[in-house]
Amino acid sequence: SSSLTYLDKVTLGVSARLDDSISTFLNFRVNDFTRIGYAFDYTLSNFGQYNSGSHEVMLLFDLKR
């Protein structure tokens, strides 16, 4: 996994599981404590013949800010 945060406002990342899947995500800081985001996971293994990937909507809270 790897991610890059720009100006503490936008985070873009990518993740991979060997021979299984590849994922990407993007999230935005709404205020000092809350971020919203989206992620897509694409399956590379044999399970990929049964789905076309998964979509996720995220609500993240930064409790220590």
N, C-alpha and C positions, 0 to 999 in steps of 0.2 A: 504494500500500500504506500501511496505517496499523495501528499496534498500540498497545495500552495495557497496561502492567504494573502490577499491584496488589501492594504490599508485597513486591516482588521475589520473589513466589511464583507468581502466576498471570498469564499473558499471553493476551490476546484480540486477534485481529486480523482485518482484512479486506483483500482485494486485488482489483483489477479490471484486466482487459486489454480495451482498447477493442474493442467488437464481437466479442469472443471468449469471455471467461469471467469469472466472479466466484468468489472463493474466501474461505473463512473458516477460521480456525484457533484452537486453544486449547491451551496447554501449561501444565504444572505443574512447579515445581521440586521435585525429589525430595531432593537434597542440594546442597552448594555447587558441585558439578561436573556434575550431571546433571539433565536435564529430560525429561519424556515429553509427547507431545502427539498431537493429532488434527487433521486438516485435511479439508475437503470442497471440491471444485472442481466447479462447475456450468458446463457449456458453453452459451454463448449463440449461437454461430455455427451454420452448417449441419451441422457435425459432431455437434451435439447430437441429431440424429435417430437417430444410431447408438449413443449411450450416454446414460445418465442421470446422469452425473457420475462423479467418482472420489473414493475415500476413501484417506487416507494415515494411517499410524501413524508417529510420529516418535520417535526417541531422539536427544537433543541433548547434546553435551558442551561445557562451558565450560572451555577449556584455560588461560585467563589468570586465572582466579579465585584 
